[in-house]
Amino acid sequence: QVQLAESGGGLVQAGGSLRLSCVGSGSILSTNVMGWYRQVPGKQRERVAVVASVGITVYEDSVKGRLTISRDNAKNTVYLQMNSLKPEDTAVYFCNTMSRVVLGLWGQGTQVTVSS
């Protein structure tokens, strides 16, 4: 069964940085479009950034220039470098494949809290 494990979240002051990691089982990451998503309690989960297997990236407007998604297929890992963090970036962050999103399958995510 496919597994994805997010890590790297924590508490940081506004303007600070964090790097999130997502490690996948098998070759799931190397063969799929991968995305980072975030969810605040009481709100709908939103897509933050995606990266194709060949490295093409797309970002949500609110994070452009501050967050960078990347992947290391050899390590089955996707990263989200988060710089210039704002309190509104506070959320639980998840990584996922497009197919798992359609099926409603999600991991536990990692909590990011940005204090003002």
Protein Blocks (a to p, Z undefined) as FASTA:
>chain_A
ZZdddehiacddehiacddddddehjllmmcccddddddehiacddfbdcdfkopacddf
klgokaccdddfknopacdddehiafklgccdddddfklmmnopacebjaddddZZ
